[in-house]
Amino acid sequence: MRIEADVAVVGSGFAGSLAALALLRRGRRVVLVERGRHPRFAIGESSTPLANLLIEELADRYDLPRLRVFSKWGTWQRSRPDVACGLKRGFTFFFHQPGTVFADDAGHGRQLLVAASPHDEIADTHWYRPHFDQALAQEAQAEGAVYLDETRLERLHHQDGHTILEGVREGQAVRITAGFVIDASGPRGFVQRALGLTEAPCRWLPPTQGLYTHFEGVERWDGLRPSPEIPPYPIDDAAVHHVFPGGWIWMLRFNNGLTSAGAALTDPVAAAIGAADGAAAWSRLLATLPSVADQFRSARAVLPFVHAPRVALRSARVAGPGWALLPSAAGVIDPLLSTGFPLTLLGILRLVDLLVRTPAGLERDAALVAYEQTTLAELDATERLVAALYATMDDPPLFKRLSLLYFAAASYSETVRRLGRPERAPGFLLCAHPVFGPEVVACAAAAAAGPGHSARRALEERIDRAIEPFDTAGLLDRERRDWYPVLAGDLVASTAKLGATPAEILRLLERSGMVPVARSV
Ligand SMILES: Cc1cc2nc3c(=O)[nH]c(=O)nc-3n(C[C@H](O)[C@H](O)[C@H](O)COP(=O)(O)OP(=O)(O)OC[C@H]3O[C@@H](n4cnc5c(N)ncnc54)[C@H](O)[C@@H]3O)c2cc1C
C-alpha cells in the first residue's frame, strides 16, 4: 500500500484527529495512522475553561461547527448525546490526613472549591475518551483523511525532502510519503523511538507512579457528607481531588454511570501500597483514607487497573525539519491541574498555523525551533508549579495559596483570549509574562524548599502580590473561605486589569452565556 500525503499524523487520539481536521480544512492531504482501533480506553479526561475555549478557537478558525458543540456541556448534550461525557463545574480539593476520617472547620481549612462556570449550560466536561476520540477520528475521516488503523509503523526516514513512514497493516506493507509528520502518539511515541530522541529527566517534580481504572457504583461525596452550606457548585460535578501527603486521588464522574478514578503517588507512597499489584494496591490505598473508601464501598472496577511506573515523561527534542511532536507526545507532567489538554490544544493551534503559513524550507525550520522552545518552556512552567504542589501536599494552606497562581493565570488567559487580546497572556500559565512568569518560578522554588516560619509569611504575601494584577475571579477575597464561585461582578470589577472597557466586558458576559449571573449581580 503506497500513500502520498502532505501531512502524516501518527496517533488518532483526540489530538491527532483535531490536527488532521484543521489541516484538511486548509486543503491539505492528510493520512491519519493509528496503531490500535476505536473505541479504546485512554486516560486524560478532564477539560478546563481554557481547554474548551481553545476547542472553540480551533472550531472557529478552521470552520468546524461539528467540533464546536463539544466545547460546552449544554451544546454537547443536545447535539451529541451519543458521545458520553461528564459534567465539570469546577475543581474540588479535599485534604486528608491518612488514617483519619475527613473533618473540616467553618473556614474550609481542608478544602478548596474553585468553580469553572456559573451554570451547567456552559460548563466544562470530562471526556469519555472511548467515545470522544472515536467521534473525532470519524470526523477526520468524513473530512477526507485517509485513516489507517491497526497499523504498525516500523521505520521513519527522510528522502528527497520527504519523510517516508513504513510499516504493516493487515499483513500488507504500508509506505507513506509525506511532506511533514506530526507525532500525536503520546509520550515515548512513534517518532521519539524512530528517531532515537532522548528523554529529558524531570527537574523539579518527584518521581511519581499512576494507578487507575474506570469504576461503576462510586458514591457521591455530597451524598455521604452533605454540606451545611450551599457550595458554589455541586461538589461531585467537578474534577474531585483527594490530596494527602505524597499523592492524590482523582474522581471524574461520567454521564454513563462510570467514574474515572485513580491515584498519582510519589515513589515512597507507591512502594508502601505495592502499586504494581493493581486492585490489591488500590484497596490498600483506600484503607489509609477512610472517607474516600466510603465512596467506593459498593464500587466495582469495570476495567483492569493500569499501573504506570512513571507518570511524568519528557522528550528532550520536540521538532526538527519535517517532523514535530504535539505537546502530549513531547511530555506529560501530572494530571493535578488538568494541564494536558490546554497544553496540547495550544500546540495544535501553533503547529497547524505554522504548517499552513510557512512553506517547507529555512523559514519553516526556524519556526519549528521556536515551536520546540515554546513547548519545552510551557512544560517547564507546568512542572515547576506542580512540583511545588507536591512539596506542599501535607500543608493545605500553602498548597491552596500556590494553586491560586494556576487559577489566576488560567482564568485571566481565558478572559483576555475571549476579549480578543491574547497577547496580554503570553505562554501557558502566563509563563512568558515578564513579571508573572518569573514570580511563579520564585514562589514555586521557595515553597518546594520548605520555607521556615518567618519566610512562610513573606512567601504567602509574595504569592498574593503575583496574583493580584491577574486576579479577575475574586481569588484574593479571604471572605470567600476558599470557595470561589464564578461571578460576573468579579469580571466587571476587573476591567482595568483586563485592559477592556465595561461595555466590552458586558458584551463578553453576554456572548459567553454568563448573562443570567450578570443580571443577578
Ligand atoms: C494518569 C493521567 C491522567 C491525565 N489526566 C488528564 C486530565 O484530567 N486532563 C488533562 O488535560 N490531561 C490529562 N492527562 C494528559 C492527557 O492524557 C493527554 O494530554 C492526552 O491524552 C493527550 O491525547 P493524545 O490524543 O495526544 O494522546 P493519546 O490519548 O495518548 O493517544 C495516542 C494515540 O496514538 C496511538 N499510537 C501510539 N503509538 C502509536 C504508533 N506507534 N503508531 C500509531 N499510533 C500510535 C495510540 O493507540 C492512541 O490512540 C493525563 C495524563 C495521565 C498520564
The ligand as an ORCA input file, in Angstrom:
! r2SCAN-3c Opt
* xyz 0 1
  C      -2.797      9.469     34.523
  C      -3.036     10.637     33.611
  C      -4.161     11.416     33.785
  C      -4.360     12.539     32.976
  N      -5.463     13.326     33.192
  C      -5.611     14.453     32.483
  C      -6.717     15.308     32.708
  O      -7.583     15.029     33.536
  N      -6.828     16.443     31.979
  C      -5.893     16.771     31.041
  O      -5.993     17.851     30.446
  N      -4.857     15.944     30.760
  C      -4.705     14.792     31.456
  N      -3.669     13.962     31.163
  C      -2.881     14.208     29.956
  C      -3.669     13.597     28.773
  O      -3.772     12.227     28.963
  C      -3.030     13.865     27.430
  O      -2.848     15.247     27.265
  C      -3.932     13.373     26.306
  O      -4.318     12.035     26.481
  C      -3.223     13.504     25.004
  O      -4.045     12.993     23.983
  P      -3.421     12.490     22.639
  O      -4.526     12.314     21.680
  O      -2.299     13.377     22.240
  O      -2.682     11.124     23.008
  P      -3.237      9.719     23.450
  O      -4.540      9.818     24.095
  O      -2.119      9.087     24.206
  O      -3.451      8.957     22.083
  C      -2.369      8.500     21.324
  C      -2.885      7.599     20.221
  O      -1.770      7.214     19.438
  C      -1.814      5.829     19.195
  N      -0.447      5.354     18.992
  C       0.514      5.166     19.921
  N       1.642      4.720     19.342
  C       1.394      4.635     18.023
  C       2.167      4.235     16.904
  N       3.424      3.818     17.032
  N       1.596      4.281     15.674
  C       0.314      4.704     15.535
  N      -0.471      5.080     16.566
  C       0.069      5.055     17.787
  C      -2.472      5.248     20.429
  O      -3.061      3.987     20.145
  C      -3.517      6.318     20.730
  O      -4.727      6.083     20.058
  C      -3.441     12.842     31.959
  C      -2.318     12.040     31.770
  C      -2.110     10.948     32.588
  C      -0.887     10.105     32.374
*
